[in-house]
C-alpha cells in the first residue's frame, strides 16, 4: 500500500525539459542581439548621410514648408505621418496623399486630386466635387465647362476644403448624373440648375427654364427628350418654360 502511494506521488511531478527552456532563452538572446544590431546600424547609416533625402518626386507642387520638413532628413527618421498631415492641412481639397520612401535618398509623394463635378455660386463661383467638397477659393467668373448651382441662400463666401452639407445639393447632383447617363447634356447644354426650392427645382437650357421638381428625374427627362424630338426641336428657342412635374408636360412660349 505504501509503495503504491509513493508511485502516485512520483507521477504528479513532471520532468522539466531543460533543453526546451534553453532553446527559448537562446531565441530571446538572439532576438535582442538582432534588435540592438539593427538599431546600431540604423543610427550609423542615418548619421553618415547616405540615406539623407536629396530628391522629392511628386505629381503636384510641394509647398516650401513641407520641403523644409523633408530635405536633409534621414529616410530612417523621417516622420511620414507629420508630412501627410501638413499636406492635408494646407490642401484639404486633396482626396488622398500617398508617401513612399525610396532608398537611398528619394521621397515619392503622389496626390489623388478631387475632380470638379459642378460649381456653386456664392459670392464667387466655387468648383465642387461629387462629395460636395469646395475645391478652390473661387473665381469672379464661372468656369465655362461646369454647370452652375444656384441657391439663393448661398450669398456668402465659401472656404476651400469645406463640405457642402445642404441636403438640396444631392438632388442637383442626381439630376446632373441623370442628364449625363442619358447623354442629354449635348442636346440640352445646361448652364444653371436652381435648387432654392426643391419642389420647383429647375435647370436652364439656353433661355428655357425646365422645371423637374425633386424626383423621378429619369422618367421626366425621357418625356422631355421625346417632347423635344417630336414637337419642340424646330422652335425650341421660343419656349419660355417646360414644366415636367405633372403627368402631362406643360409648355409655355414667349409672347
C-alpha positions in Angstrom: 0.0 0.0 0.0 2.8 2.4 0.9 4.6 1.6 -2.4 1.5 2.4 -4.4 1.2 5.8 -2.8 4.8 6.6 -3.5 4.3 5.7 -7.1 1.3 8.0 -7.4 3.3 10.9 -5.8 6.1 10.4 -8.3 3.7 10.6 -11.2 2.5 14.0 -10.0 5.9 15.6 -10.6 6.6 16.1 -14.3 10.1 16.2 -15.7 11.4 19.7 -16.6 12.5 19.9 -20.2 15.7 22.0 -19.8 16.5 21.6 -23.5 13.3 23.4 -24.5 14.0 26.2 -21.9 17.5 26.7 -23.3 16.0 27.0 -26.8 13.6 29.8 -25.7 16.4 31.6 -23.8 18.7 31.3 -26.8 16.0 32.6 -29.2 15.4 35.6 -26.8 19.0 36.4 -26.7 19.3 36.2 -30.5 16.3 38.5 -30.9 17.7 41.1 -28.5 21.1 40.9 -30.2 19.5 41.4 -33.7 17.4 44.3 -32.4 20.4 46.1 -30.9 22.4 45.5 -34.1 19.5 46.8 -36.3 19.2 50.0 -34.1 23.0 50.4 -34.2 23.2 50.1 -38.0 20.2 52.3 -38.5 21.8 55.0 -36.3 25.1 54.6 -38.1 23.7 54.8 -41.6 21.5 57.8 -40.7 24.5 59.7 -39.3 26.6 59.1 -42.4 24.2 61.0 -44.7 23.9 58.1 -47.2 20.2 58.0 -46.7 19.6 61.7 -46.4 16.7 62.9 -48.6 18.1 64.7 -51.6 15.2 64.5 -54.1 11.4 64.7 -53.9 9.3 63.3 -56.7 5.7 64.5 -56.7 2.8 64.9 -59.2 1.9 68.2 -57.6 3.9 71.3 -56.5 5.2 70.7 -52.9 4.8 73.6 -50.5 8.1 75.2 -49.1 7.0 74.3 -45.6 6.8 70.6 -46.5 10.1 70.7 -48.3 11.8 72.1 -45.2 10.4 69.2 -43.3 11.9 66.7 -45.8 15.2 67.9 -47.3 18.3 67.0 -45.3 16.4 64.5 -43.1 17.3 60.8 -43.0 14.8 58.4 -44.6 15.1 56.3 -41.4 13.9 59.0 -39.1 11.6 61.0 -41.5 8.1 61.4 -39.9 5.7 60.4 -42.7 2.6 60.9 -40.6 3.6 64.5 -39.9 4.3 65.2 -43.6 0.9 63.7 -44.6 -0.8 65.9 -42.0 1.0 69.0 -43.2 -0.1 68.4 -46.8 -3.7 67.8 -45.9 -3.8 70.9 -43.6 -2.7 73.1 -46.5 -4.7 71.3 -49.1 -8.0 70.0 -47.7 -9.2 69.8 -51.3 -7.0 66.8 -52.0 -8.7 63.4 -51.9 -5.7 61.4 -50.7 -2.0 61.6 -50.4 0.5 58.7 -50.7 4.1 59.0 -49.4 6.7 56.4 -50.1 10.4 56.2 -49.1 12.6 55.2 -52.0 16.1 54.3 -50.8 18.7 55.6 -50.8 17.7 59.3 -51.0 14.3 59.8 -52.7 10.9 60.6 -51.2 7.9 60.0 -53.5 4.7 61.9 -53.0 1.6 61.1 -55.0 -1.6 63.2 -54.6 -5.0 62.0 -55.7 -6.9 65.1 -56.8 -10.6 65.6 -56.4 -12.4 66.0 -59.8 -14.7 69.1 -60.3 -18.3 67.9 -60.8 -20.2 71.3 -60.8 -19.8 74.8 -59.3 -21.8 76.5 -56.7 -22.5 80.2 -56.9 -22.0 82.2 -53.7 -20.1 85.5 -53.6 -17.9 83.7 -56.1 -18.1 80.6 -58.3 -16.7 77.6 -56.4 -16.0 74.3 -58.1 -17.1 71.3 -56.0 -16.5 67.5 -56.4 -19.2 64.8 -56.3 -18.9 64.6 -52.5 -19.6 68.4 -52.2 -16.1 69.4 -51.2 -15.1 73.0 -52.2 -12.0 72.7 -54.4 -10.8 76.3 -54.6 -11.2 79.8 -53.1 -13.5 80.6 -56.0 -13.4 83.0 -59.0 -15.4 86.0 -60.1 -16.4 84.4 -63.4 -18.0 81.0 -63.8 -15.9 78.1 -65.2 -17.4 77.6 -68.6 -17.5 73.8 -68.7 -19.1 73.3 -65.3 -22.8 73.6 -64.5 -23.6 76.3 -62.0 -25.7 75.6 -59.0 -27.8 78.5 -57.8 -29.3 78.5 -54.3 -30.5 81.9 -53.1 -29.3 81.2 -49.6 -25.7 81.0 -50.8 -24.9 84.7 -51.0 -21.7 84.5 -48.9 -18.0 83.5 -49.3 -17.2 79.8 -49.1 -13.9 78.2 -47.9 -11.7 75.8 -49.8 -11.9 72.3 -48.3 -15.3 72.9 -46.7 -18.0 70.3 -47.4 -21.5 71.4 -48.5 -24.0 69.9 -46.0 -27.1 71.4 -47.6 -29.5 68.5 -48.4 -30.6 70.2 -51.6 -27.2 69.6 -53.2 -27.7 65.9 -53.6 -30.8 66.4 -55.7 -28.8 68.7 -58.0 -26.0 66.1 -58.3 -28.6 63.4 -59.0 -30.1 65.5 -61.8 -26.7 66.1 -63.3 -25.9 62.4 -63.3 -29.3 61.6 -64.8 -28.6 64.1 -67.7 -25.2 62.5 -68.2 -26.4 58.9 -68.1 -28.9 59.6 -70.9 -26.4 61.6 -73.0 -28.7 64.7 -72.9 -26.1 67.3 -71.9 -25.1 67.8 -75.6 -28.8 68.1 -76.6 -29.7 70.2 -73.6 -26.5 72.1 -72.7 -27.3 73.1 -69.1 -25.9 76.4 -67.8 -27.6 76.6 -64.5 -29.5 74.4 -62.0 -31.6 76.3 -59.4 -32.4 74.3 -56.2 -33.6 77.1 -53.9 -36.9 75.3 -53.7 -36.8 71.5 -54.3 -40.4 71.4 -55.2 -39.6 73.8 -58.1 -36.1 72.6 -58.9 -35.3 73.6 -62.5 -32.4 73.8 -65.0 -31.8 76.3 -67.7 -31.0 75.4 -71.4 -30.3 78.5 -73.5 -33.1 80.8 -72.1 -35.6 78.0 -71.4 -36.4 77.0 -67.9 -37.1 73.3 -67.5 -38.9 72.5 -64.1 -38.4 69.0 -62.8 -39.0 69.1 -59.1 -37.1 66.7 -56.9 -37.9 63.2 -58.0 -38.3 60.8 -60.9 -35.6 62.5 -63.0 -35.2 59.6 -65.4 -38.9 59.5 -66.3 -39.1 63.3 -66.6 -36.0 63.5 -68.8 -37.4 60.8 -71.1 -40.6 62.8 -71.5 -38.5 65.9 -72.2 -36.4 64.1 -74.8 -39.5 62.7 -76.6 -41.3 66.1 -76.5 -38.2 67.8 -77.9 -37.8 65.4 -80.8 -41.5 65.3 -81.8 -42.6 68.9 -81.1 -40.1 71.4 -79.9 -37.0 70.8 -81.9 -37.7 73.3 -84.6 -38.8 76.2 -82.4 -37.1 75.4 -79.0 -35.7 79.0 -78.8 -39.3 80.3 -78.5 -40.1 78.1 -75.4 -40.1 80.0 -72.2 -40.5 77.1 -69.8 -41.4 73.4 -69.7 -43.0 72.0 -66.6 -42.5 68.3 -66.1 -43.7 67.9 -62.5 -47.1 66.6 -63.5 -48.4 63.6 -65.6 -48.7 65.9 -68.5 -45.9 68.2 -69.6 -46.8 71.9 -69.8 -45.1 74.2 -72.3 -45.0 78.0 -72.1 -44.0 80.1 -75.1 -42.6 83.6 -75.4 -45.4 86.1 -76.1 
